[in-house]
Amino acid sequence: MLRVILKRLVLMPFLILGIVTATFVLAQFTKGNPLVSIIGARALDNPDVVAAAKARWGLDRSVPERYLIYVDNLAHGDLGTSFRTKQPVLLDLAQRLPATLELVICAMMVGAVSGIILGVVSAQFRDTPADHAARLFALLGSCIPMFWLGLLALFIFSVQTHLLPGPGRVDIRADPPPTITGFLLIDTLVSGEWASFMDAARHLILPSLVLGWSVTGIVARMVRASMLDVLGQDFVTMARSKGAGEVRVLVNHALRNALIPALTILGFTFAYLITGSVLVETIFSWPGIGSYAVDAARSLDYPAITGVTIVGGLGFLIANLLTDIAYAAVDPRMRAAA
């Protein structure tokens, strides 16, 4: 297994270079003028200002020159400077990544737990009304567009019933909690601000449920299929013949083996949610890298667009590696094959 991990680590820089090259080329040939976000539309009529801005941001160089400079800076850990925020892209991403990770982790917990429960119930009560209801609920989570579901959830639970707060990570009228890690739930707990902790937790509920429901359907279908396969195995029949209770058979014998294929899906889903949370972050005004990517695309902020893509690609690669490690940890056949 160590050989597989080392091989992946060696290949990772080349894969990142491929992602950087594709993203850089596509961004350079996108229609629009990035100078609008740098100096404003009115200053475009002033040739001196335009020339100075191009020289300042390297836009007067050819595309191959800009690419080589970008790759050289990237090798030294520099993702460039954002046209829009005028800050290093790395700093922008570091400030916004905790918000996205906090949302994605909560959404993964919602999706994984509900998906596993629905998958087990659906398999145990196969072709019964409980099975049909569980499958329909899971299917709706995969089919309903997230932007529509997010707007509907805000309208019902925030605007009409006032059961849950609206957009944002905390109430805009409250004093912001101290920034320690960037994860508000952790920061408010460490600083002992219980009111802020409850406020941050309540703001997480709606976006987590909306984002997590899209994961529920994927996990539920995978667990159901695996459970149906495992429940027909001889060792499950033997456990029942020895008098083991149904709950013990399901949890200790069937579910443990059925979760192995689901690990792969969970790993890829986590990476997908990091970059796929764009719509949810936009609807709920969540200050993560998803909303940062939207703002960067609107203003043709090339360094920011490339930086977000690199972080997303790196997330997929790391998730893929961690999935393989987890797969090997729970499946002895994988360790033997490696």
Beta strands, then each sheet from edge to edge (+ up, - down):
end
